[in-house]
Amino acid sequence: MVTRPGLLLVLALSPAVLSANPLWRFCFGGTPCPAGAIHVASAAAYDPAIGYGFEEGVAAPRSAPGFYFSARLPKEGNYDVTVTVGDPRRSADTTVKAELRRLYAIHVRTAAGASKTLHFVVNLRTPAIPGGGVVRLKPREKTGEFWDWDDKLTLEFDGASAAVEAVEISPAPPMPTVYIAGDSTVCDQPYEPYASWGQMLTYFFGPGVAIANHAESGESLRSFIGERRLAKLDTLMKPGDYLFIQSGHNDQKERGPGIGALTSYKRELAHFVADARAHGVTPVLVTPVSRRTFGPDGTIVNSLGDFPLAVREVAREQHTALIDLNAMSETLYNTLGPSGAVNLFALANGKREGTHHNDYGAYEIARCIVTGIRQNGLPLAKFLKPDAGTFDPQHPDPFASFPVPPSPRAADIKPYGN
């Protein structure tokens, strides 16, 4: 039996778990591996020469128990991941995330000697654009956020008593992919205490669909195009996929002749819709999530001007699905009130955010997105987990019992944008 701080790694890989053509099969601990599996010692740091290992030397200080295991993959795309958790000698409690804190499993509890198998799909991407060029990454995307862009699939195991027995990674069969274009309220935030709804949405779907979150902090629709992020999506999207589009926070700050919510912004939204449809992809417009701006009467004041209205108008004019996240988030904040709504937002450098959420807030906002998927009758809803549940922003989950443990990496680095 081999231990590491915050996580116990042991062996057990049932042959029933193995797929026909896995790229990687790993087992951990001191017991012999089954045929075809690679034994990984607890001290095995990631080695580019062999393409797997534990991620060491995490730049940000640790804020919670947990660590990371990575395996290099041959190309970008969707991958089936099977993780066996449990421990033959003690009870365990394991939360699993991937890449930049994309949530897949919460508090999987196993008794001593028992194990459970988790199956989910992880999307892997690189900056290269087939046919030439690359996505113009921001400086942080080349450092602390690079796990979302490199050629490795990184798994995160959280919790003081987490236990993992085996990992298997295989190419995923053809399936619908949900692509997301957005800003810092949507993207995969790399560090605690920040989080966004796109990295929580993965938790609510089963293995029949992939979530590919291309949102990035600081983006507007214009910069998303200018940095070739939409061009990247043009090489990936295929018929049967979805493109969720949420923007507005940073578009609101753009200035110049003809620039505005009901002019340039509407034209750009229509461009995204047309681009998706040209690929046989279903566009889904999402109104920008509200900021925490309470007025003197204790209710939310709109700080986004005509941008939510513009999204609603484009959805009506283009006959697209609309998730009115602005309205749902306002309802959520008003329900909690000025004193309760602060629990939804990140606390960093002694200051409480008014735009960027923490894990709890991102989770609640993701539940609003799930509600919107169902309200629109999108075929995507059939891929929701049976226990995804229903959500009413007038009845949020209690903050005191919020179940998602924090990730180990933390940094008081405010996301781009506001």
C-alpha positions as CSV (number, residue, x, y, z in Angstrom):
1,M,0.0,0.0,0.0
2,V,1.4,3.4,-1.0
3,T,0.3,6.7,0.4
4,R,0.7,10.3,-0.6
5,P,-0.4,13.4,1.3
6,G,-4.2,13.7,1.0
7,L,-4.7,10.6,-1.0
8,L,-4.1,6.9,-0.7
9,L,-3.4,5.0,-3.9
10,V,-4.1,1.3,-4.1
11,L,-4.6,-1.4,-6.7
12,A,-7.7,-2.9,-8.1
13,L,-8.7,-2.9,-11.7
14,S,-11.5,-5.3,-12.5
15,P,-11.3,-6.8,-16.0
16,A,-15.0,-5.9,-16.5
17,V,-13.9,-2.2,-16.4
18,L,-11.5,-2.5,-19.3
19,S,-12.6,-1.3,-22.7
20,A,-11.7,-2.9,-26.0
21,N,-9.0,-0.4,-27.1
22,P,-7.8,1.8,-24.3
23,L,-4.9,4.2,-24.9
24,W,-3.9,4.0,-21.2
25,R,-4.6,1.6,-18.3
26,F,-3.1,2.5,-15.0
27,C,-3.1,0.9,-11.6
28,F,-1.6,2.2,-8.4
29,G,-0.2,0.6,-5.3
30,G,2.0,-2.3,-4.4
31,T,0.0,-5.2,-5.7
32,P,0.7,-6.7,-9.2
33,C,-1.3,-5.1,-12.0
34,P,-3.7,-7.0,-14.2
35,A,-2.5,-7.8,-17.7
36,G,-2.1,-4.7,-19.9
37,A,-2.2,-2.2,-17.1
38,I,0.8,0.1,-16.1
39,H,1.8,0.2,-12.5
40,V,2.4,3.8,-11.3
41,A,4.5,4.3,-8.2
42,S,3.3,7.0,-5.8
43,A,6.5,9.0,-6.3
44,A,6.3,8.9,-10.1
45,A,6.2,12.6,-11.2
46,Y,5.0,13.4,-14.7
47,D,7.7,12.4,-17.2
48,P,7.4,13.7,-20.8
49,A,9.5,10.8,-21.9
50,I,6.9,8.2,-20.9
51,G,3.8,10.5,-21.0
52,Y,2.3,10.0,-17.6
53,G,2.7,10.7,-13.9
54,F,1.7,12.8,-11.0
55,E,1.8,16.6,-11.4
56,E,4.3,18.0,-8.9
57,G,5.5,21.5,-8.1
58,V,2.0,23.1,-8.4
59,A,2.8,26.8,-8.7
60,A,-0.1,28.0,-6.5
61,P,-0.2,27.3,-2.8
62,R,-2.3,24.3,-1.7
63,S,-5.6,25.2,-0.1
64,A,-7.0,21.7,0.4
65,P,-6.0,18.0,0.2
66,G,-5.7,16.5,-3.2
67,F,-3.4,16.1,-6.2
68,Y,-3.2,15.5,-9.9
69,F,-2.4,12.7,-12.3
70,S,-1.8,13.3,-16.0
71,A,-1.5,11.2,-19.2
72,R,-0.4,12.5,-22.6
73,L,-2.9,11.8,-25.4
74,P,-2.2,11.7,-29.2
75,K,-4.7,14.3,-30.3
76,E,-7.4,16.6,-29.2
77,G,-11.0,15.3,-29.0
78,N,-13.3,13.5,-26.6
79,Y,-12.1,10.7,-24.3
80,D,-13.9,8.1,-22.3
81,V,-12.4,8.1,-18.8
82,T,-13.0,5.2,-16.3
83,V,-11.9,5.8,-12.7
84,T,-12.1,3.1,-10.0
85,V,-12.2,4.6,-6.5
86,G,-12.0,2.8,-3.2
87,D,-9.6,1.3,-0.7
88,P,-9.3,-2.3,0.6
89,R,-8.4,-1.2,4.1
90,R,-10.4,1.8,4.9
91,S,-13.5,3.8,4.0
92,A,-12.9,6.6,1.4
93,D,-14.5,9.7,0.2
94,T,-13.4,10.9,-3.3
95,T,-14.3,13.9,-5.5
96,V,-13.1,13.8,-9.1
97,K,-12.4,16.7,-11.4
98,A,-10.5,17.0,-14.7
99,E,-8.3,19.5,-16.6
100,L,-9.0,22.9,-15.0
101,R,-11.4,21.8,-12.2
102,R,-14.2,20.5,-14.4
103,L,-16.4,18.7,-11.9
104,Y,-17.4,15.0,-12.6
105,A,-18.1,13.3,-9.2
106,I,-18.8,14.5,-5.7
107,H,-18.1,12.7,-2.5
108,V,-18.1,9.1,-3.9
109,R,-18.1,7.2,-0.6
110,T,-16.8,3.6,-0.4
111,A,-16.6,1.3,2.6
112,A,-13.3,-0.5,3.4
113,G,-12.8,-3.2,0.8
114,A,-15.3,-1.8,-1.6
115,S,-14.9,0.1,-4.8
116,K,-17.0,2.1,-7.3
117,T,-16.4,2.7,-11.0
118,L,-17.0,6.2,-12.5
119,H,-17.3,6.8,-16.2
120,F,-17.3,10.2,-17.8
121,V,-16.1,12.0,-20.9
122,V,-13.4,14.6,-20.9
123,N,-12.7,17.0,-23.9
124,L,-9.1,17.7,-24.7
125,R,-8.0,20.6,-26.9
126,T,-4.9,22.3,-28.1
127,P,-4.3,25.8,-29.5
128,A,-3.5,24.6,-33.0
129,I,-6.0,25.3,-35.7
130,P,-6.1,22.7,-38.5
131,G,-5.1,24.3,-41.7
132,G,-2.8,26.8,-40.1
133,G,-2.5,29.2,-37.2
134,V,-3.2,29.0,-33.5
135,V,-5.6,30.4,-31.0
136,R,-4.0,33.6,-29.6
137,L,-3.8,32.7,-26.0
138,K,-3.6,35.2,-23.2
139,P,-0.5,35.2,-21.0
140,R,-2.3,33.3,-18.2
141,E,-3.5,30.6,-20.6
142,K,0.2,29.8,-21.3
143,T,1.0,29.4,-17.6
144,G,-1.6,28.6,-14.8
145,E,-4.4,27.8,-17.3
146,F,-2.3,25.7,-19.7
147,W,-3.8,22.4,-18.5
148,D,-6.8,23.4,-20.6
149,W,-4.7,23.6,-23.7
150,D,-1.9,21.1,-23.4
151,D,-1.7,17.5,-24.8
152,K,-2.3,15.9,-21.4
153,L,-5.5,14.8,-19.8
154,T,-5.2,15.8,-16.1
155,L,-7.3,14.2,-13.4
156,E,-7.8,15.8,-10.0
157,F,-8.7,13.8,-6.8
158,D,-9.9,15.9,-3.9
159,G,-10.6,15.2,-0.3
160,A,-8.6,14.2,2.8
161,S,-9.7,10.5,2.5
162,A,-9.9,10.2,-1.3
163,A,-8.7,6.9,-2.8
164,V,-8.2,5.9,-6.4
165,E,-7.4,2.3,-7.5
166,A,-7.3,2.6,-11.3
167,V,-7.6,4.8,-14.3
168,E,-8.4,4.0,-17.9
169,I,-8.5,6.4,-20.9
170,S,-10.0,5.5,-24.3
171,P,-11.1,7.4,-27.4
172,A,-14.8,8.3,-27.0
173,P,-17.2,7.1,-29.7
174,P,-19.0,9.8,-31.8
175,M,-21.3,11.8,-29.6
176,P,-22.8,15.3,-29.3
177,T,-20.4,17.9,-28.0
178,V,-21.6,21.1,-26.2
179,Y,-19.2,23.9,-27.1
180,I,-19.3,27.0,-25.0
181,A,-18.2,30.5,-26.0
182,G,-18.1,33.0,-23.2
183,D,-16.2,35.0,-20.6
184,S,-14.9,34.8,-17.1
185,T,-18.3,33.9,-15.6
186,V,-18.4,30.8,-17.9
187,C,-14.8,29.6,-18.3
188,D,-12.7,27.0,-16.5
189,Q,-11.2,29.1,-13.7
190,P,-7.9,27.6,-12.7
191,Y,-7.6,28.6,-9.0
192,E,-9.7,28.7,-5.9
193,P,-11.6,30.8,-4.8
194,Y,-12.9,31.5,-8.3
195,A,-15.2,29.2,-10.3
196,S,-17.6,29.5,-13.3
197,W,-20.7,27.7,-14.4
198,G,-19.0,26.0,-17.4
199,Q,-16.7,23.9,-15.3
200,M,-19.6,22.8,-13.1
201,L,-21.9,21.9,-16.0
202,T,-20.0,18.7,-16.6
203,Y,-21.2,17.2,-13.3
204,F,-24.9,17.1,-14.5
205,F,-24.3,15.1,-17.7
206,G,-23.7,11.4,-18.2
207,P,-21.1,9.9,-20.5
208,G,-23.2,10.2,-23.7
209,V,-22.2,13.9,-24.3
210,A,-19.0,16.0,-24.1
211,I,-18.7,19.5,-22.7
212,A,-16.0,21.6,-24.5
213,N,-15.7,24.9,-22.6
214,H,-13.8,27.4,-24.9
215,A,-14.9,30.4,-22.8
216,E,-12.0,32.5,-21.4
217,S,-11.7,35.4,-19.0
218,G,-11.9,38.9,-20.5
219,E,-13.6,37.9,-23.7
220,S,-16.2,39.8,-25.7
221,L,-17.7,38.5,-28.8
222,R,-15.3,40.7,-30.9
223,S,-12.2,39.5,-29.1
224,F,-13.4,35.9,-29.2
225,I,-13.4,36.3,-33.0
226,G,-10.2,38.3,-33.1
227,E,-8.2,35.8,-31.0
228,R,-9.3,33.1,-33.5
229,R,-11.3,31.2,-30.8
230,L,-14.3,31.0,-33.2
231,A,-12.0,30.0,-36.0
232,K,-10.9,27.1,-33.7
233,L,-14.5,26.1,-33.1
234,D,-15.1,26.1,-36.9
235,T,-12.6,23.3,-37.2
236,L,-14.3,21.2,-34.4
237,M,-18.0,21.7,-34.6
238,K,-20.1,19.1,-36.5
239,P,-23.8,18.4,-37.1
240,G,-25.6,17.4,-33.9
241,D,-23.4,19.5,-31.7
242,Y,-24.4,22.6,-29.7
243,L,-22.9,26.1,-29.3
244,F,-23.8,27.9,-26.1
245,I,-23.0,31.6,-26.3
246,Q,-22.9,33.9,-23.3
247,S,-21.2,37.3,-23.5
248,G,-21.9,40.9,-22.4
249,H,-19.8,41.8,-19.4
250,N,-16.8,42.8,-21.5
251,D,-18.7,43.8,-24.6
252,Q,-20.3,46.5,-22.4
253,K,-17.0,48.2,-22.0
254,E,-16.2,48.5,-25.7
255,R,-16.3,51.9,-27.2
256,G,-16.4,53.4,-30.7
257,P,-18.7,54.6,-33.5
258,G,-21.6,52.2,-33.8
259,I,-20.6,50.1,-30.9
260,G,-23.4,49.2,-28.6
261,A,-25.8,46.5,-27.2
262,L,-28.5,47.0,-29.8
263,T,-26.2,47.6,-32.7
264,S,-22.8,45.9,-33.0
265,Y,-23.4,43.4,-30.2
266,K,-26.6,42.2,-31.9
267,R,-24.9,41.8,-35.2
268,E,-22.1,39.8,-33.6
269,L,-24.5,37.5,-31.8
270,A,-26.3,36.9,-35.1
271,H,-22.9,36.1,-36.6
272,F,-22.3,33.4,-34.0
273,V,-25.7,32.0,-34.6
274,A,-25.2,31.8,-38.4
275,D,-21.8,30.3,-37.9
276,A,-23.1,27.5,-35.7
277,R,-26.0,26.7,-38.1
278,A,-23.5,26.6,-41.0
279,H,-22.0,23.6,-39.3
280,G,-25.3,21.9,-38.5
281,V,-24.9,23.0,-34.9
282,T,-27.7,24.1,-32.6
283,P,-27.0,27.6,-31.2
284,V,-28.2,28.4,-27.7
285,L,-28.1,32.0,-26.6
286,V,-27.6,32.7,-22.9
287,T,-28.2,36.2,-21.4
288,P,-25.3,37.5,-19.3
289,V,-25.4,36.4,-15.7
290,S,-26.3,39.3,-13.4
291,R,-23.7,41.1,-11.2
292,R,-24.3,41.4,-7.5
293,T,-25.6,44.9,-7.6
294,F,-28.2,45.5,-5.0
295,G,-30.1,48.8,-4.9
296,P,-31.2,50.8,-1.8
297,D,-34.4,48.7,-1.6
298,G,-32.4,45.5,-1.3
299,T,-33.2,44.1,-4.7
300,I,-30.9,43.6,-7.8
301,V,-30.4,46.6,-10.1
302,N,-29.5,45.9,-13.7
303,S,-25.9,46.8,-14.3
304,L,-25.7,45.4,-17.8
305,G,-27.7,48.0,-19.6
306,D,-29.4,46.7,-22.8
307,F,-27.2,43.7,-23.2
308,P,-29.6,41.1,-21.7
309,L,-32.4,42.7,-23.8
310,A,-30.2,42.4,-27.0
311,V,-29.7,38.7,-26.4
312,R,-33.5,38.2,-26.0
313,E,-34.1,40.1,-29.2
314,V,-31.6,38.2,-31.2
315,A,-33.1,34.9,-29.9
316,R,-36.5,36.0,-31.0
317,E,-35.4,37.3,-34.4
318,Q,-33.2,34.3,-35.2
319,H,-35.6,31.7,-33.7
320,T,-32.9,30.2,-31.4
321,A,-33.2,28.6,-28.0
322,L,-32.8,31.2,-25.2
323,I,-31.6,30.5,-21.6
324,D,-32.4,33.7,-19.7
325,L,-29.6,33.4,-17.2
326,N,-29.8,37.1,-16.4
327,A,-33.4,36.8,-15.1
328,M,-32.7,33.5,-13.3
329,S,-29.6,34.8,-11.6
330,E,-31.4,38.0,-10.5
331,T,-34.1,35.8,-9.0
332,L,-31.5,33.7,-7.2
333,Y,-29.7,36.8,-5.8
334,N,-33.0,38.4,-4.7
335,T,-34.1,35.2,-3.0
336,L,-30.9,35.1,-1.0
337,G,-30.9,38.9,-0.4
338,P,-27.9,41.2,0.1
339,S,-26.6,39.2,3.1
340,G,-27.0,35.7,1.6
341,A,-26.0,36.4,-2.0
342,V,-22.4,37.2,-0.9
343,N,-22.0,33.5,-0.3
344,L,-22.2,32.9,-4.1
345,F,-19.2,35.1,-4.9
346,A,-15.4,34.7,-4.5
347,L,-13.6,36.2,-1.5
348,A,-10.1,37.1,-2.5
349,N,-7.6,39.6,-1.1
350,G,-10.1,40.4,1.7
351,K,-12.7,41.6,-0.9
352,R,-15.9,40.0,-1.9
353,E,-16.5,39.8,-5.7
354,G,-19.6,41.2,-7.4
355,T,-19.0,39.4,-10.7
356,H,-17.0,36.2,-10.3
357,H,-18.5,33.3,-8.4
358,N,-17.0,30.8,-6.0
359,D,-17.7,27.0,-6.2
360,Y,-21.1,27.4,-4.6
361,G,-22.2,30.2,-6.8
362,A,-20.9,28.5,-10.0
363,Y,-22.7,25.3,-9.0
364,E,-26.0,27.2,-8.5
365,I,-25.6,29.1,-11.8
366,A,-24.9,25.8,-13.6
367,R,-28.2,24.4,-12.2
368,C,-29.9,27.4,-13.7
369,I,-28.4,26.5,-17.1
370,V,-29.7,22.9,-16.7
371,T,-33.1,24.3,-16.0
372,G,-32.9,26.4,-19.1
373,I,-31.9,23.3,-21.2
374,R,-35.1,21.6,-20.0
375,Q,-37.3,24.6,-20.4
376,N,-36.2,24.9,-24.1
377,G,-36.9,21.2,-24.7
378,L,-33.5,20.7,-26.1
379,P,-32.7,17.1,-27.1
380,L,-29.5,17.6,-25.0
381,A,-31.7,17.1,-21.9
382,K,-31.8,13.3,-22.5
383,F,-28.1,13.2,-21.5
384,L,-28.6,14.7,-18.1
385,K,-27.9,12.3,-15.3
386,P,-31.0,10.7,-13.7
387,D,-30.1,12.5,-10.4
388,A,-29.5,15.9,-12.0
389,G,-32.7,17.0,-10.4
390,T,-34.8,20.1,-11.0
391,F,-33.9,23.6,-9.8
392,D,-35.9,26.7,-8.9
393,P,-33.7,29.8,-8.3
394,Q,-36.3,30.8,-5.7
395,H,-35.3,27.7,-3.7
396,P,-31.5,27.5,-3.9
397,D,-29.4,24.8,-2.3
398,P,-28.4,25.7,1.2
399,F,-24.9,27.2,1.4
400,A,-24.2,25.5,4.7
401,S,-24.5,22.0,3.2
402,F,-22.8,22.8,-0.2
403,P,-21.0,19.5,-1.1
404,V,-18.2,20.3,-3.4
405,P,-14.7,20.3,-1.7
406,P,-12.2,22.9,-2.9
407,S,-9.4,22.2,-5.3
408,P,-5.8,22.2,-4.0
409,R,-4.6,25.1,-6.2
410,A,-5.5,28.6,-4.9
411,A,-4.3,32.0,-5.8
412,D,-5.6,35.6,-5.2
413,I,-5.4,36.3,-9.0
414,K,-8.5,38.1,-10.2
415,P,-9.8,36.8,-13.5
416,Y,-9.6,39.1,-16.5
417,G,-12.7,41.1,-17.1
418,N,-15.5,42.2,-14.8
